[in-house]
Amino acid sequence: MADTERVGAPKRSDESDHTHVENASLSGGKNADNMTADQLRANINAKIANPLAGYSHAELAQKGEDFVRQYSVGDDEDIRAFQLGAILAQDPKRHAEVNGLTQDEADVLAREISHRWSQPRLLYLVIILCSTCAAVQGMDETVVNGAQIFYSKQFGIGDKNSQRDSWLVGLVNSAPYLCCAFIGCWLTIPFNNWFGRRGTIFLTCCFSALACFWQAFTNTWWHMFIARFALGLGIGPKSATVPIYAAECTPPQIRGALVMQWQMWTAFGIMVGYAADLAFYSVPDRPNITGLNWRLMMGSAMLPAVIVLCFVFLCPESPRWYMSKNKYQKAYQAMIKLRYNKVQAARDIFYMHTLLEAEKESLLVGQSKVKEMFTVPRNRRAMQASEFVMFMQQFCGVNVIAYYSSEVFVQANLSESAALAASLGWGCINFLFAIPAIYTIDTFGRRNLLLTTFPLMALCLFFTGFSFWIPSSSTAHIACIALGLYLFGIVYSPGEGPVPFTYSAEAYPLYIRAQGMSLATATTWFFNFILSVTWPSLLQSFKPQGAFAWYAVWNIIGFIGVLLFVPETKGKTLEELDQVFAVPTHKHAAYGLRQLPYFARRYILRQDIEPERLYDTDAVEHHERSFSTEKNTDQTGRV
């Protein structure tokens, strides 16, 4: 391809005046000396948010050609692909304005917008891989639910009236999450650096499979504790790596839906774990084997991990990981496998490269990424909101049910087999009611989901706990307890279930997102450990009524915290989120308090009133204004 001008549309006459605001603060130019720290950060955020804004098609085509030659990516055909890809990277939705596309290429670009789930088969294999990894995690977490009924007695820690035994049962159950909080999650960055995304997934699934197998051969509580602690080496890095791998491989049209798939398929694994408990419940002991049923329960969790090990390397490595290692040719070849044609692959590779360069420039401001999480107000508010929703994902009380529901049902006078069946019912509900969140999380909104579901979860836990006052001889006793737990699962699954991971993945700016996610996952696993280790003793000391009421009160605290400190991120671009998290905390808290009478007047009294707008930019209005501006733009590009 000899001439870049023949690939893209002609350069607009007005663009040269504003095209190359190259951000003197980033390049060390003299203008940087006259800028405040806030101005420097604003320039950086703007460049990361839209790094290709203002370039003409001809300039972008030249950049694409220069990229191929600089990194030795391919041949003449690839030069053409990157010329077109660089133009498309500026605004993929305006592909019809790009000259030089073949009819097949134009059709594919149009179809990826109109039929977002129409993707190559290999991309769906990546989706299956990530979903199976989530199922590995869910099953790792919940097979212990049924197994503990048996091994606690065999290990001599099954006396429910003993404080010592209660703490030891909690300690053994919570061992993986202790490892995740203090070791596992913090291995994410070095593991990804050394082994890549696929390598990390392979390694962590090896840890999971071996630890599950190991658990099945333990004969003392401390041996079980060690085996389960080792399981955390698989759970921690995997929980942070898989969402990153999915996000880096998938196109933006389906990226949001895939981020929340992690929680949905974790719920599926939880359901399968309950099914395994029920399936192996009646297995009798064999000569010289005591507790064969619980050993099979614990060992069965290695099955999905083995499935992942069998096909993980059939999927391509993350193109972005290759680029972080300066392996651009391999990154391009990997992306070609994940897209229908080279133009699509070149577009996404070029845009990733541009964002990576913007990230590198952002480090020139003079502070470390970790320090910027705490010192930059925008980032600190994002961390505050992210950490709160991650904390509440545990202290809403969900994993009390996930890990101890069988014990709760046994205490409610169900037989052991019936308790396992009731737990399986809760697992099915937890999975099925996570499916609507694929739609509601981007329509109803993250904050609205939490504000709606926290009070309902509190009511469900109060109802469950107080149902223990119903005489145990009455059929209403177990019916009300089961109803309360099932209603809790229905409310939790589309709300506090998928929101925290999605919120944490998008709240931070791009240049510190990996650090933010590591902190977020470490937070949720640490409080998972706290909840798991304290529940048996809490149940003994507070009785079921007080124990469930304890977490019901935390759900009320969760509602207040979200109302005051958690902004809405639905439908916001990175640039808009900078404005959202730029609002001081005290102003957002005051706005949240003013929302209470608004909700009452709007939804209870049915008054037709306009909502207060706290932020400078509303996503819907922003897109409507953009569309209107495009329609009224003349041939020179001026409005």
C-alpha positions as CSV (number, residue, x, y, z in Angstrom):
1,M,0.0,0.0,0.0
2,A,1.9,3.0,-1.2
3,D,-0.2,6.0,-0.3
4,T,-1.8,6.5,3.1
5,E,-4.0,9.3,1.7
6,R,-5.8,6.8,-0.5
7,V,-6.8,4.6,2.5
8,G,-8.6,7.1,4.7
9,A,-10.9,10.0,4.1
10,P,-9.2,13.4,3.3
11,K,-7.9,15.4,6.2
12,R,-10.4,18.0,7.4
13,S,-9.1,21.5,7.2
14,D,-9.9,22.5,10.7
15,E,-8.2,19.5,12.4
16,S,-4.6,20.6,12.1
17,D,-5.3,23.5,14.5
18,H,-6.2,21.3,17.4
19,T,-5.0,17.8,16.5
20,H,-1.7,17.5,18.2
21,V,-2.2,18.8,21.7
22,E,0.6,16.4,22.5
23,N,0.3,17.1,26.2
24,A,3.5,19.0,27.0
25,S,3.2,17.8,30.6
26,L,3.7,14.2,29.4
27,S,6.6,14.8,27.1
28,G,8.4,17.1,29.5
29,G,7.9,20.2,27.5
30,K,8.3,23.7,28.9
31,N,4.5,24.1,29.4
32,A,4.6,21.5,32.1
33,D,6.4,23.8,34.4
34,N,3.4,26.2,34.4
35,M,0.9,23.5,35.2
36,T,-0.4,22.4,38.6
37,A,-0.5,18.8,39.6
38,D,-4.3,18.7,39.1
39,Q,-3.8,20.1,35.6
40,L,-1.2,17.6,34.8
41,R,-3.5,14.8,35.9
42,A,-6.4,16.2,34.0
43,N,-4.3,16.2,30.8
44,I,-3.2,12.6,31.5
45,N,-6.8,11.5,32.1
46,A,-8.0,13.2,28.9
47,K,-5.3,11.6,26.9
48,I,-6.0,8.1,28.3
49,A,-9.7,8.6,27.9
50,N,-9.5,9.5,24.2
51,P,-5.9,9.2,23.0
52,L,-6.8,9.4,19.3
53,A,-9.1,12.4,19.4
54,G,-8.4,15.1,16.9
55,Y,-6.3,13.3,14.3
56,S,-7.3,13.3,10.7
57,H,-7.8,10.0,8.8
58,A,-4.6,10.6,6.8
59,E,-2.6,11.1,10.0
60,L,-4.0,8.0,11.6
61,A,-3.3,5.9,8.5
62,Q,0.3,7.1,8.6
63,K,0.5,6.2,12.3
64,G,-0.8,2.7,11.5
65,E,1.9,2.3,8.8
66,D,4.6,3.6,11.1
67,F,3.5,1.1,13.8
68,V,3.9,-1.9,11.4
69,R,7.4,-0.8,10.4
70,Q,8.5,0.1,13.9
71,Y,7.5,-3.2,15.4
72,S,8.0,-5.5,12.4
73,V,4.4,-6.7,12.6
74,G,3.8,-8.0,9.1
75,D,3.9,-7.5,5.4
76,D,2.2,-5.1,2.9
77,E,-1.2,-6.6,3.6
78,D,-0.7,-6.0,7.2
79,I,0.3,-2.4,6.5
80,R,-3.0,-1.8,4.8
81,A,-4.8,-3.5,7.8
82,F,-3.1,-1.2,10.3
83,Q,-3.7,1.9,8.2
84,L,-7.5,1.2,8.2
85,G,-7.4,-0.2,11.7
86,A,-5.8,3.0,13.1
87,I,-8.6,5.1,11.5
88,L,-11.3,2.8,12.9
89,A,-9.7,2.9,16.3
90,Q,-10.6,6.6,16.6
91,D,-14.3,5.8,16.4
92,P,-15.3,2.2,15.4
93,K,-19.0,3.1,15.0
94,R,-18.2,5.5,12.1
95,H,-16.8,2.7,9.9
96,A,-19.0,3.8,7.0
97,E,-17.0,7.0,6.6
98,V,-13.7,5.1,6.1
99,N,-12.6,4.6,2.5
100,G,-10.7,1.5,1.4
101,L,-12.7,-1.2,3.2
102,T,-13.8,-4.3,1.2
103,Q,-17.4,-5.2,1.3
104,D,-16.7,-8.2,3.5
105,E,-14.8,-6.0,6.0
106,A,-17.5,-3.4,6.0
107,D,-20.2,-6.1,6.6
108,V,-18.2,-7.5,9.6
109,L,-17.7,-4.1,11.1
110,A,-21.4,-3.3,10.8
111,R,-22.4,-6.7,12.2
112,E,-20.3,-6.4,15.3
113,I,-22.4,-3.4,16.3
114,S,-25.8,-4.8,15.3
115,H,-25.1,-8.4,16.4
116,R,-22.7,-8.0,19.3
117,W,-22.7,-11.7,20.2
118,S,-21.7,-12.8,16.6
119,Q,-18.0,-13.6,17.3
120,P,-15.5,-16.1,16.1
121,R,-15.6,-19.6,17.6
122,L,-12.2,-19.3,19.3
123,L,-13.4,-16.2,21.2
124,Y,-16.3,-18.3,22.5
125,L,-13.7,-20.9,23.6
126,V,-12.1,-18.1,25.7
127,I,-15.5,-17.3,27.2
128,I,-16.0,-21.0,28.0
129,L,-12.6,-21.1,29.6
130,C,-13.3,-18.1,31.8
131,S,-16.7,-19.5,32.8
132,T,-15.2,-22.8,33.7
133,C,-12.6,-21.1,35.8
134,A,-15.4,-19.3,37.7
135,A,-17.1,-22.7,38.2
136,V,-13.8,-24.1,39.6
137,Q,-13.9,-21.3,42.1
138,G,-17.5,-21.8,43.1
139,M,-17.1,-25.5,43.6
140,D,-13.9,-25.0,45.5
141,E,-15.8,-22.8,47.9
142,T,-18.9,-24.9,48.6
143,V,-18.1,-28.7,48.6
144,V,-17.0,-28.0,52.2
145,N,-20.6,-27.1,53.0
146,G,-21.6,-30.8,53.1
147,A,-18.3,-32.3,53.9
148,Q,-17.9,-30.5,57.2
149,I,-20.9,-32.3,58.6
150,F,-18.8,-35.5,58.5
151,Y,-15.1,-34.6,58.8
152,S,-15.7,-32.3,61.8
153,K,-16.9,-35.3,63.8
154,Q,-14.2,-37.5,62.5
155,F,-11.5,-35.0,63.4
156,G,-12.9,-34.5,66.9
157,I,-14.0,-30.8,66.4
158,G,-17.7,-31.5,65.9
159,D,-19.0,-30.4,69.4
160,K,-21.3,-27.5,68.6
161,N,-21.4,-26.6,72.3
162,S,-17.6,-26.2,72.5
163,Q,-16.1,-22.8,71.8
164,R,-12.8,-24.5,70.9
165,D,-14.5,-26.7,68.3
166,S,-16.5,-23.9,66.9
167,W,-13.4,-21.8,66.3
168,L,-11.5,-24.7,64.8
169,V,-14.3,-25.6,62.3
170,G,-14.4,-21.9,61.3
171,L,-10.6,-21.8,60.9
172,V,-10.5,-24.9,58.7
173,N,-13.3,-23.7,56.5
174,S,-11.8,-20.2,56.1
175,A,-8.2,-21.3,55.5
176,P,-8.3,-20.6,51.7
177,Y,-9.5,-17.1,52.2
178,L,-6.8,-16.3,54.7
179,C,-4.3,-17.4,52.1
180,C,-6.0,-15.3,49.4
181,A,-6.0,-12.2,51.5
182,F,-2.4,-12.2,52.6
183,I,-0.6,-14.2,49.9
184,G,-2.8,-15.4,46.9
185,C,-4.1,-12.1,45.6
186,W,-0.7,-10.4,45.8
187,L,0.8,-13.1,43.6
188,T,-1.4,-12.0,40.8
189,I,1.0,-9.4,39.4
190,P,4.2,-11.5,39.6
191,F,2.4,-14.6,38.2
192,N,1.0,-12.6,35.3
193,N,4.4,-11.0,34.7
194,W,6.2,-14.4,34.6
195,F,3.7,-16.8,33.1
196,G,1.2,-14.7,31.2
197,R,-2.6,-14.9,31.6
198,R,-2.9,-18.5,30.3
199,G,0.1,-19.6,32.3
200,T,-1.4,-18.1,35.5
201,I,-4.7,-19.8,34.8
202,F,-3.0,-23.1,34.2
203,L,-0.8,-22.8,37.3
204,T,-3.7,-21.7,39.6
205,C,-5.9,-24.6,38.3
206,C,-3.0,-27.0,39.1
207,F,-2.9,-25.6,42.6
208,S,-6.7,-26.0,42.9
209,A,-6.8,-29.5,41.5
210,L,-3.9,-30.7,43.7
211,A,-5.3,-29.0,46.8
212,C,-8.7,-30.6,46.3
213,F,-7.1,-34.0,45.8
214,W,-4.9,-33.4,48.9
215,Q,-8.0,-32.5,51.1
216,A,-9.5,-35.9,50.3
217,F,-6.6,-37.6,52.0
218,T,-6.4,-35.7,55.3
219,N,-7.0,-37.2,58.7
220,T,-6.6,-34.4,61.2
221,W,-8.1,-30.9,61.4
222,W,-4.7,-29.2,61.1
223,H,-3.8,-31.3,58.0
224,M,-7.1,-30.2,56.5
225,F,-6.2,-26.6,57.4
226,I,-2.9,-26.8,55.6
227,A,-4.5,-28.4,52.5
228,R,-7.2,-25.8,52.3
229,F,-4.7,-23.0,52.9
230,A,-2.8,-24.2,49.8
231,L,-6.1,-24.0,47.9
232,G,-6.0,-20.2,48.4
233,L,-2.9,-20.2,46.1
234,G,-5.3,-21.3,43.3
235,I,-8.3,-19.2,44.3
236,G,-6.6,-15.8,44.8
237,P,-4.6,-15.2,41.6
238,K,-7.3,-16.9,39.5
239,S,-10.0,-14.6,40.8
240,A,-8.1,-11.5,39.6
241,T,-6.6,-12.9,36.4
242,V,-9.6,-14.4,34.7
243,P,-11.6,-11.2,34.5
244,I,-8.6,-9.4,33.2
245,Y,-8.0,-12.1,30.6
246,A,-11.6,-12.0,29.4
247,A,-11.6,-8.2,29.2
248,E,-8.4,-8.1,27.2
249,C,-9.6,-10.7,24.6
250,T,-13.2,-9.6,24.1
251,P,-14.4,-6.7,22.0
252,P,-15.9,-3.7,23.9
253,Q,-19.4,-4.5,22.7
254,I,-19.6,-7.5,25.1
255,R,-16.9,-6.7,27.6
256,G,-19.3,-5.4,30.3
257,A,-21.5,-8.5,30.1
258,L,-18.5,-10.7,30.3
259,V,-17.0,-9.0,33.4
260,M,-20.1,-9.9,35.4
261,Q,-20.1,-13.5,34.0
262,W,-17.4,-14.2,36.6
263,Q,-20.0,-13.9,39.4
264,M,-22.7,-15.7,37.5
265,W,-20.6,-18.8,36.8
266,T,-19.1,-18.8,40.2
267,A,-22.7,-19.1,41.4
268,F,-23.0,-22.0,38.9
269,G,-20.0,-23.7,40.5
270,I,-21.5,-23.2,44.0
271,M,-24.6,-25.0,42.7
272,V,-22.5,-27.9,41.4
273,G,-20.7,-28.1,44.7
274,Y,-24.0,-28.5,46.5
275,A,-25.0,-31.2,43.9
276,A,-21.7,-33.1,44.6
277,D,-22.4,-33.0,48.3
278,L,-25.8,-34.5,47.8
279,A,-24.6,-37.1,45.2
280,F,-21.9,-38.5,47.5
281,Y,-23.8,-38.3,50.8
282,S,-24.9,-41.9,50.9
283,V,-21.6,-43.4,49.8
284,P,-20.6,-46.0,52.4
285,D,-17.2,-46.4,53.9
286,R,-14.9,-49.1,52.5
287,P,-12.4,-51.3,54.4
288,N,-9.6,-49.1,55.8
289,I,-11.3,-45.9,54.5
290,T,-13.3,-43.8,57.0
291,G,-15.4,-40.9,55.7
292,L,-15.3,-41.9,52.0
293,N,-18.4,-39.8,51.3
294,W,-16.8,-36.5,52.5
295,R,-13.5,-37.4,50.9
296,L,-15.3,-37.8,47.5
297,M,-17.1,-34.5,48.1
298,M,-13.8,-32.6,48.7
299,G,-12.0,-34.4,45.9
300,S,-14.8,-33.9,43.3
301,A,-14.0,-30.1,43.2
302,M,-10.8,-30.9,41.2
303,L,-12.9,-32.0,38.2
304,P,-13.6,-28.6,36.7
305,A,-10.0,-27.6,37.3
306,V,-8.8,-30.6,35.3
307,I,-11.2,-29.7,32.5
308,V,-9.6,-26.2,32.4
309,L,-6.1,-27.7,32.3
310,C,-7.0,-29.8,29.3
311,F,-7.9,-26.9,27.0
312,V,-6.5,-23.7,28.4
313,F,-3.6,-23.7,25.9
314,L,-6.0,-24.1,23.0
315,C,-7.0,-20.5,23.7
316,P,-4.6,-17.7,22.5
317,E,-2.6,-15.7,25.1
318,S,-3.9,-12.2,25.9
319,P,-2.7,-9.9,23.1
320,R,-2.2,-7.1,25.6
321,W,0.1,-9.3,27.7
322,Y,2.2,-9.9,24.6
323,M,2.3,-6.2,24.0
324,S,3.4,-5.5,27.6
325,K,6.4,-7.8,26.8
326,N,7.1,-6.0,23.4
327,K,6.0,-9.1,21.5
328,Y,3.9,-7.2,19.0
329,Q,4.0,-9.8,16.2
330,K,2.6,-12.5,18.6
331,A,0.0,-10.0,19.9
332,Y,-1.2,-9.4,16.4
333,Q,-1.4,-13.1,15.5
334,A,-3.3,-13.8,18.8
335,M,-5.7,-11.0,18.0
336,I,-6.3,-12.3,14.5
337,K,-7.5,-15.6,16.0
338,L,-10.0,-13.7,18.1
339,R,-11.5,-11.5,15.4
340,Y,-13.0,-12.2,11.9
341,N,-10.5,-10.3,9.8
342,K,-7.1,-8.5,10.0
343,V,-8.6,-5.0,9.9
344,Q,-10.5,-5.7,13.2
345,A,-7.4,-7.2,14.7
346,A,-5.2,-4.3,13.6
347,R,-7.8,-1.8,15.0
348,D,-7.8,-3.4,18.4
349,I,-4.0,-3.9,18.6
350,F,-3.3,-0.3,17.5
351,Y,-5.7,1.0,20.1
352,M,-4.2,-1.2,22.9
353,H,-0.8,0.1,21.9
354,T,-2.0,3.7,22.1
355,L,-3.5,3.2,25.5
356,L,-0.3,1.4,26.7
357,E,1.8,4.4,25.6
358,A,-0.6,6.8,27.4
359,E,-0.3,4.6,30.5
360,K,3.5,4.8,30.3
361,E,3.4,8.6,30.0
362,S,1.1,8.9,33.0
363,L,4.0,7.5,35.2
364,L,6.0,10.6,34.4
365,V,3.9,12.7,36.8
366,G,6.3,11.6,39.5
367,Q,4.3,9.4,41.8
368,S,4.0,5.6,42.0
369,K,0.7,4.0,41.0
370,V,0.1,2.7,44.5
371,K,0.7,6.2,46.0
372,E,-1.7,7.7,43.5
373,M,-4.5,5.5,44.7
374,F,-4.4,7.3,48.0
375,T,-3.2,10.8,47.1
376,V,-5.2,11.7,44.0
377,P,-8.7,12.7,45.2
378,R,-10.4,11.1,42.1
379,N,-8.7,7.8,42.7
380,R,-9.2,7.9,46.5
381,R,-12.9,8.3,46.0
382,A,-13.0,5.4,43.5
383,M,-11.1,3.2,46.0
384,Q,-13.4,4.3,48.8
385,A,-16.5,3.2,46.8
386,S,-14.9,0.0,45.5
387,E,-13.6,-1.1,48.9
388,F,-17.0,-0.5,50.5
389,V,-18.9,-2.6,48.0
390,M,-16.3,-5.4,48.2
391,F,-16.5,-5.4,52.0
392,M,-20.2,-5.5,51.9
393,Q,-20.2,-8.4,49.4
394,Q,-19.0,-10.5,52.4
395,F,-20.7,-8.7,55.3
396,C,-24.1,-8.8,53.7
397,G,-23.9,-12.4,55.0
398,V,-24.1,-14.4,51.8
399,N,-21.2,-16.7,52.5
400,V,-22.7,-17.7,55.8
401,I,-25.3,-19.4,53.7
402,A,-22.9,-20.6,51.0
403,Y,-20.6,-22.3,53.5
404,Y,-22.9,-23.2,56.4
405,S,-26.4,-23.6,55.0
406,S,-26.3,-27.4,55.6
407,E,-25.4,-26.8,59.2
408,V,-28.2,-24.2,59.5
409,F,-30.7,-26.6,58.0
410,V,-29.6,-29.4,60.3
411,Q,-30.0,-27.0,63.3
412,A,-33.5,-26.3,62.0
413,N,-34.2,-30.1,62.5
414,L,-33.8,-31.3,58.9
415,S,-32.0,-34.6,58.3
416,E,-28.5,-34.4,56.9
417,S,-29.6,-35.5,53.4
418,A,-32.6,-33.1,53.4
419,A,-30.3,-30.3,54.6
420,L,-28.0,-31.0,51.6
421,A,-31.0,-31.0,49.2
422,A,-32.2,-27.7,50.7
423,S,-28.7,-26.2,50.2
424,L,-28.8,-27.4,46.6
425,G,-32.1,-25.5,46.1
426,W,-30.4,-22.3,47.4
427,G,-27.5,-22.9,45.0
428,C,-29.9,-23.2,42.1
429,I,-31.6,-19.9,43.1
430,N,-28.3,-18.2,43.5
431,F,-27.3,-19.1,39.9
432,L,-30.7,-18.6,38.1
433,F,-31.3,-15.2,39.6
434,A,-27.9,-13.9,38.7
435,I,-28.9,-14.2,35.0
436,P,-31.2,-11.1,35.0
437,A,-28.2,-9.0,36.1
438,I,-26.7,-9.3,32.6
439,Y,-29.5,-6.9,31.6
440,T,-30.3,-4.9,34.8
441,I,-26.7,-4.0,35.7
442,D,-26.4,-1.8,32.6
443,T,-30.0,-0.5,32.6
444,F,-31.2,-0.2,36.2
445,G,-27.7,0.7,37.3
446,R,-25.2,-0.5,39.9
447,R,-26.1,2.0,42.6
448,N,-29.8,1.5,42.1
449,L,-29.5,-2.3,42.4
450,L,-27.6,-1.9,45.7
451,L,-30.0,0.6,47.1
452,T,-32.9,-1.6,46.2
453,T,-31.6,-4.9,47.4
454,F,-29.8,-4.0,50.6
455,P,-33.0,-3.3,52.6
456,L,-34.6,-6.4,51.1
457,M,-31.6,-8.5,52.1
458,A,-31.9,-7.1,55.7
459,L,-35.6,-8.0,55.8
460,C,-34.8,-11.6,54.6
461,L,-32.1,-12.1,57.3
462,F,-34.3,-10.8,60.0
463,F,-37.1,-13.1,58.8
464,T,-34.8,-16.1,58.7
465,G,-33.3,-15.5,62.2
466,F,-36.7,-14.8,63.9
467,S,-38.1,-17.9,62.3
468,F,-36.1,-19.9,64.7
469,W,-38.5,-18.8,67.4
470,I,-41.2,-20.8,65.8
471,P,-41.6,-24.1,67.6
472,S,-39.5,-26.7,65.9
473,S,-42.3,-29.2,66.0
474,S,-44.3,-26.9,63.6
475,T,-43.9,-27.4,59.8
476,A,-43.8,-23.6,59.6
477,H,-40.5,-23.6,61.4
478,I,-38.4,-25.1,58.6
479,A,-40.6,-23.7,55.9
480,C,-40.0,-20.1,57.1
481,I,-36.3,-20.6,57.6
482,A,-35.9,-22.0,54.1
483,L,-38.1,-19.3,52.6
484,G,-36.0,-16.6,54.3
485,L,-32.8,-18.0,52.9
486,Y,-34.2,-18.5,49.4
487,L,-35.6,-15.0,49.3
488,F,-32.2,-13.7,50.3
489,G,-30.6,-15.6,47.4
490,I,-33.2,-14.2,45.0
491,V,-32.4,-10.6,46.1
492,Y,-28.6,-11.0,46.5
493,S,-27.9,-12.6,43.1
494,P,-28.7,-9.7,40.8
495,G,-27.5,-7.0,43.3
496,E,-24.6,-7.3,45.7
497,G,-23.5,-10.5,43.8
498,P,-22.3,-9.2,40.5
499,V,-22.0,-5.4,41.3
500,P,-18.8,-5.4,43.4
501,F,-16.5,-7.0,40.8
502,T,-18.0,-5.0,37.9
503,Y,-17.8,-1.8,39.9
504,S,-14.2,-2.3,41.0
505,A,-13.1,-3.2,37.4
506,E,-14.4,0.1,36.1
507,A,-14.1,2.7,38.9
508,Y,-10.3,3.1,38.7
509,P,-8.6,4.9,35.8
510,L,-6.9,2.6,33.3
511,Y,-3.3,3.3,34.5
512,I,-4.0,1.9,38.1
513,R,-6.7,-0.6,37.4
514,A,-4.6,-3.7,38.0
515,Q,-3.5,-2.4,41.4
516,G,-7.0,-1.4,42.2
517,M,-8.4,-4.9,41.3
518,S,-5.6,-6.6,43.4
519,L,-6.6,-4.5,46.4
520,A,-10.3,-5.2,45.7
521,T,-10.0,-8.9,45.5
522,A,-7.7,-9.0,48.6
523,T,-10.3,-7.1,50.5
524,T,-13.2,-9.4,49.6
525,W,-11.2,-12.5,50.4
526,F,-10.0,-11.1,53.7
527,F,-13.5,-10.3,54.9
528,N,-14.6,-13.7,53.5
529,F,-12.1,-15.2,55.9
530,I,-13.4,-13.1,58.8
531,L,-17.0,-14.2,58.1
532,S,-16.1,-17.8,57.7
533,V,-14.0,-18.2,60.8
534,T,-16.4,-16.3,63.1
535,W,-19.8,-17.7,62.1
536,P,-19.7,-21.0,64.1
537,S,-18.8,-19.1,67.3
538,L,-21.3,-16.3,66.4
539,L,-24.0,-18.9,66.0
540,Q,-23.1,-20.4,69.4
541,S,-23.0,-17.2,71.2
542,F,-25.8,-15.2,69.6
543,K,-28.0,-18.1,68.7
544,P,-29.5,-18.2,65.1
545,Q,-31.8,-15.2,65.9
546,G,-29.0,-12.9,66.9
547,A,-26.5,-14.2,64.3
548,F,-28.7,-13.6,61.4
549,A,-29.9,-10.3,62.9
550,W,-26.2,-9.2,63.1
551,Y,-25.8,-9.5,59.3
552,A,-29.2,-8.0,58.7
553,V,-28.0,-4.8,60.5
554,W,-24.9,-4.8,58.3
555,N,-27.1,-4.7,55.3
556,I,-28.8,-1.6,56.7
557,I,-25.3,-0.1,57.1
558,G,-24.6,-1.2,53.5
559,F,-27.7,0.8,52.3
560,I,-26.5,3.9,54.1
561,G,-22.9,3.6,52.8
562,V,-24.0,3.2,49.2
563,L,-26.5,6.1,49.5
564,L,-23.7,8.4,50.9
565,F,-20.5,7.2,49.3
566,V,-21.0,5.1,46.2
567,P,-21.6,7.1,42.9
568,E,-23.4,5.5,40.0
569,T,-21.1,4.3,37.2
570,K,-23.7,2.9,34.8
571,G,-23.2,4.0,31.2
572,K,-20.3,6.3,31.9
573,T,-17.1,6.5,29.8
574,L,-13.8,6.9,31.5
575,E,-13.8,10.6,30.9
576,E,-17.3,10.9,32.5
577,L,-16.1,8.8,35.5
578,D,-13.4,11.3,36.1
579,Q,-16.1,13.9,36.6
580,V,-18.2,11.5,38.7
581,F,-15.4,10.8,41.1
582,A,-14.3,14.4,41.1
583,V,-17.3,15.3,43.2
584,P,-16.2,15.8,46.8
585,T,-17.4,13.1,49.3
586,H,-19.3,15.5,51.5
587,K,-21.2,16.8,48.4
588,H,-22.1,13.3,47.3
589,A,-23.2,12.4,50.9
590,A,-25.5,15.5,51.0
591,Y,-26.9,14.6,47.6
592,G,-27.6,11.0,48.8
593,L,-29.5,12.3,51.8
594,R,-31.6,14.5,49.5
595,Q,-32.4,11.5,47.4
596,L,-34.5,9.9,50.2
597,P,-37.3,12.5,50.0
598,Y,-37.0,12.4,46.2
599,F,-37.5,8.6,46.2
600,A,-40.5,8.9,48.5
601,R,-42.1,11.7,46.4
602,R,-41.4,10.0,43.1
603,Y,-42.1,6.3,43.7
604,I,-44.4,6.3,46.7
605,L,-46.4,9.5,46.3
606,R,-46.1,9.2,42.5
607,Q,-45.3,12.9,42.0
608,D,-43.8,13.9,38.6
609,I,-40.6,15.6,39.7
610,E,-37.2,15.8,38.0
611,P,-34.2,14.1,39.7
612,E,-31.4,16.3,40.9
613,R,-28.3,16.1,38.7
614,L,-25.1,16.1,40.7
615,Y,-22.6,15.5,37.9
616,D,-21.6,17.7,35.0
617,T,-22.2,14.9,32.5
618,D,-25.1,12.5,32.2
619,A,-24.3,9.5,30.0
620,V,-27.6,9.4,28.1
621,E,-27.6,13.2,27.5
622,H,-23.9,13.1,26.5
623,H,-24.6,10.5,23.7
624,E,-27.7,12.4,22.6
625,R,-25.7,15.6,22.4
626,S,-22.9,13.8,20.5
627,F,-25.4,12.4,18.0
628,S,-27.1,15.8,17.6
629,T,-23.7,17.4,17.0
630,E,-22.7,14.9,14.4
631,K,-25.9,15.5,12.5
632,N,-25.3,19.3,12.5
633,T,-21.6,19.2,11.5
634,D,-20.8,20.7,8.1
635,Q,-18.3,19.4,5.6
636,T,-15.4,21.2,7.3
637,G,-16.1,19.5,10.5
638,R,-17.3,22.6,12.4
639,V,-20.6,22.7,14.2
